[in-house]
């Protein structure tokens, strides 16, 4: 059991790491960024097709911002800063695209089935969906 204590509390520090706020932020960024692969794997296995859920992009965004903060305010390492400086942009863009896609879904006024954006007829009852007016989205145009 002494070897476990030595491994976990090496030189009096948990896991041999000198912990402080910026170390916690850096490790949180690593955990968030790494956990996105488990989220994507789970979603893909569940649907039996390649799926990238919004939580993947949220974990990517949070992880990259935490790692960038750690690099900027603690490490002061130009390589580490540059590696994390711009990678959050596509993550944010994918979340915006996902949000717009969800807003574009139309609810059938007849059967209340929610239909994807390109649909002109309800997938459930076959009725013609209401025409979306400029400035109105999905559920607003049917009221």
C-alpha positions in Angstrom: 0.0 0.0 0.0 2.9 2.3 0.5 3.6 2.3 -3.3 0.0 3.7 -3.9 0.6 6.4 -1.4 3.9 7.3 -3.0 2.3 7.2 -6.5 -0.7 9.4 -5.5 1.2 11.7 -3.1 4.6 12.0 -4.8 6.8 14.5 -3.0 3.8 15.7 -1.0 1.7 16.7 -4.0 -1.3 14.9 -5.4 0.0 12.9 -8.5 3.2 14.8 -8.0 1.7 18.0 -9.4 1.9 21.4 -7.7 -1.8 22.4 -7.8 -3.1 25.9 -8.0 -6.0 27.7 -9.8 -4.3 27.8 -13.2 -3.3 24.1 -13.0 -7.0 23.3 -12.3 -8.2 25.4 -15.2 -5.6 23.7 -17.5 -6.6 20.2 -16.4 -10.3 21.1 -16.7 -9.6 22.1 -20.3 -7.8 18.8 -21.0 -10.6 16.8 -19.4 -13.3 18.7 -21.4 -11.4 18.5 -24.7 -10.6 14.8 -24.2 -14.0 13.8 -23.1 -15.6 15.0 -26.3 -14.2 11.8 -28.0 -16.2 9.6 -25.5 -19.3 11.7 -26.2 -18.9 11.3 -30.0 -18.2 7.6 -29.7 -21.2 7.0 -27.5 -23.5 8.9 -29.9 -22.2 7.0 -32.9 -22.6 3.6 -31.2 -26.1 4.5 -30.1 -27.3 5.4 -33.6 -25.0 3.0 -35.5 -23.9 5.8 -37.8 -21.3 8.6 -37.5 -22.8 11.3 -35.4 -21.3 14.5 -34.0 -23.7 15.7 -31.3 -23.8 19.4 -30.1 -22.2 18.3 -26.8 -19.1 17.4 -28.8 -18.8 21.0 -30.0 -19.6 22.5 -26.6 -16.9 20.3 -25.0 -14.5 21.4 -27.8 -15.3 25.1 -27.3 -15.0 25.0 -23.5 -11.9 22.8 -23.6 -10.1 25.1 -26.1 -11.0 28.3 -24.2 -9.8 26.8 -20.9 -6.6 25.6 -22.5 -6.1 29.0 -24.2 -6.7 30.8 -20.8 -4.1 28.5 -19.2 -1.6 29.1 -22.0 -2.2 32.9 -22.0 -2.3 33.6 -18.3 -0.1 30.9 -16.8 2.2 29.2 -19.3 3.1 32.3 -21.4 4.2 29.9 -24.1 3.8 31.2 -27.6 3.6 27.7 -29.2 0.9 26.7 -26.7 -1.0 30.0 -27.2 -0.9 29.8 -31.0 -2.0 26.2 -30.9 -5.2 27.2 -29.1 -5.7 30.7 -30.4 -8.0 30.0 -33.4 -9.2 26.4 -33.0 -12.4 27.6 -31.1 -13.7 29.4 -34.2 -15.0 26.3 -36.1 -16.5 24.9 -32.9 -18.5 28.1 -32.4 -19.5 28.1 -36.0 -20.8 24.5 -35.9 -22.9 25.4 -32.8 -24.4 28.4 -34.7 -25.2 26.2 -37.7 -26.8 23.6 -35.4 -28.9 26.3 -33.7 -30.1 27.7 -37.0 -30.9 24.2 -38.3 -33.0 23.5 -35.2 -34.9 26.8 -35.5 -35.7 26.1 -39.2 -37.7 23.0 -38.3 -41.5 23.4 -39.0 -44.3 22.0 -36.9 -47.3 20.7 -38.7 -50.4 22.6 -37.6 -52.5 19.5 -38.1 -50.6 16.7 -36.3 -47.9 18.6 -34.5 -45.1 16.5 -36.0 -41.8 18.5 -36.3 -40.4 18.3 -39.8 -36.8 19.1 -41.0 -36.1 22.3 -42.9 -36.3 21.2 -46.5 -39.8 19.6 -46.0 -42.8 21.1 -47.8 -45.2 18.4 -46.6 -45.6 16.9 -43.2 -43.7 13.6 -42.8 -46.5 12.2 -40.6 -49.8 13.2 -42.2 -48.7 14.5 -45.6 -50.4 17.9 -45.3 -48.8 20.9 -46.9 -46.7 22.8 -44.3 -47.3 26.6 -43.9 -45.1 28.9 -46.0 -42.5 30.5 -43.9 -42.6 34.3 -44.1 -39.4 36.3 -44.1 -38.3 37.0 -40.5 -40.4 34.2 -39.1 -39.2 30.7 -38.1 -40.8 27.3 -37.8 -43.4 27.5 -35.1 -44.0 31.3 -35.6 -45.3 30.9 -39.2 -48.1 28.5 -38.3 -49.7 30.7 -35.6 
